[in-house]
Structures are given as C-alpha cells and as structure tokens.
Amino acid sequence: MLRQRAALAEKEREETKAHLAKARAEKEEADARLKAQKAEADAAAMKEKEVAEARLASLSLAKKKEADRRVKAQKDEADAAVRKAKQAAQARLSRLKAETEELKAAALKEKEASDAQLARLETQKLKVPWFWEGDDITTVVDRIKAPKEWKEVTGLFLGSLGEPNISKLQSIVRVQRIQNLALWQPYQAMKRTLLVRAKKEKVHKRRADGYERYGVFHGSDAITVQKIIHQGFNRSFAGRNATAYGKGVYFATNSQYSDRYTHLSSSGTKVMLICSVLVGEYCTGRRDQLTPDIRNTQTHQLHDSTTDTMDDARRQMFVVFKDPQAYPVSVVHFRFHSQRPDL
C-alpha cells in the first residue's frame, strides 16, 4: 500500500517535471517569438523613420528652394524698382540742372539790365527844369509867362478848394514859381536815392511812380512862406500846428484842408504853397512820433513818411520827416471876400 502510494507520487513528480519542462519550452518559444516580433517592429519603425526623414528632407529642400526662389524674385523686383527710381531721379536732376542754369542765365541777364539801369540813374545829372528862368540860385518868378503853367497851378488850387471856399474866393492875385537850386538839388538827389532803392527791391513801376506826389499843399502865413522859399521846409518847427501823425512837416492832399492853416495878411490876401513831396513808402502815423515806423525789421529800414489813413479815397495829408523830402514848386496868392486880416 505504501509502495503504491510512493509509486504514484513518483509518477506525479515525473509528470509535474515534464509539465514544467514543457512550460519552460513554451515560454522560451514565446520569448523567442516576442523577440523576433520586437526586432521586426523595430526594423519596421526604423525603416518608417528613415522614409519619413527622407520625405521630410525632400519637403524641406523643396520648401527651401521655393523660398529661395521667392526671395530672389522679390530681390530682382526690388532691384528693378531701385534702378527705375534711380533713372527717374537722374532724369529729374538733369531737368533741375537745366532749369537752374536757365534761371541763373535769366537772373544774370536781369541783374545786368538792372545794374545798367541803376548806373544810368546814378550818373544822371540833377538838371533843373527846362522852363526855369535866369541863373540866380534863388529866384521867385512873379509873372509866369506860359499859360499852360498858370492853368496847371491854378487848376490844382481850385480843383480841391471846395465849398464854401469857392463861393468866397474873390480872386487869385498872382502865382509865383519858386526856383531854388539849393533846395532843388538835394530834393532830386533824394528822389534818385528812392528810385535806386525801388529798383533794388524790385518795386513795381506803378508803385515807384507814386513815390513822388506833385500837387500837395502847405498853408502858412506870408512870413513863414518866404522863409520856406529861401531856406526850405524845416521840421524843427513841427508841432506849431499839429503832431497827430508825427513830428514832421505836414502836407495836405487838397487845398481846402490846407486853407485851415493859412493866415490873412494885412493886405487882405492869403498864401499857399503847391509842392512836390517824396512820400516813398508810407504808413499810418502816430501822435508825436519822431520817425515813421520800421518797414523792414531785418534791415531796420524805416518807412519814408506817414499819413492819416491808408485809404487813398479818404487821405487828407502826408507827413515827412526829412527836410529834402519836399520842394516848394509854386506860391498861390489869393483873396476871399470880406475877411479881416489875422492879427
């Protein structure tokens, strides 16, 4: 009984060993298969990786080539635009050079013409008017022979005398022409200076022609008028009548206004000067100013005279601040009806 059990146990041990050996063999076979499968998978993965890397390399190269192509195309386009802009700039520069040369030539021509004209003005002699009589330095011509001159002077006087003065006027007693070389020459020299300046400043001819105003009036008493005839206008006496537009010599644009400052003499007559005045560039005056306002702040150039208004239609006076700016051309002696002499 014991022997049977022992034999049976031995048999079971042998079967167990066989079973374990078989299990080990199966495991080894499974491990081998797994190893082989892993090797195959690794090989496939490696191959797939290589293929992917090759594809990626191919795509990167293509993209790089495309990018390089686009960059080159853009660079070529930019270079073409630069060349075109450079050519256009060179063309413009050539045109500008040509225009500059033309302008230089025109400016040189204009300067030569201007210099020639200035030279003519500067060398022009200060000739006295052709109708002056005699050789005396100061002459007062009582009897004006030329009817045209008489008509011109009396026309200026009567033309702006206005009412009620025209109705009150009894007669023009006489008209005298003033021939004072000592006053005439500095007046003409100053006129020439203003015209030379106008040329340099390229002042329009019509404006420059207005620098001299003939036919303005200065009313005063007979004694003062005689002093003016021989000594000229003296702004040192400024303020005797008015300084509303500066401390200068005042000239009225009409004889009616100027008559306010005339004085009746003991003989019952009045006197009024008809003058030429170099007003030049003028501005509105201010009370008691000693000189006109500055015209050019860079050069400190002053205006040449002042006035009561810049409105030509309403203007009644000019004021000058330099004695050679005015020349007394004529004296009108006149008489009103029924006036008492000024005391």
Buried (B, 14 or more C-beta within 10 A) or exposed (E): EEEEEEEEEEEEEEEEEEEEEEEEEEEEEEEEEEEEEEEEEEEEEEEEEEEEEEEEEEEEEEEEEEEEEEEEEEEEEEEEEEEEEEEEEEEEEEEEEEEEEEEEEEEEEEEEEEEEEBEEBEEEEEEEEEEBEEEEEBBBBEEBEEEEBBEBBBEBBBEBBBEEBEEBBEEBBBBBBBBBBEBBBBBBEBBBBBBBBBBEEEBEEEEBEBBBBEBBBBBBBBEBBBBBBBEBBEBEEBEEEBBBBBBBBBBBBBBBBBBEBBBBBEEBBBBBBBBBBBBBBBBBBEEEBEEBBEBEEEEEEBBBBBBBEEEEEEBBBBBBBBBBBBBBBBBBBBBBEEEEEEE
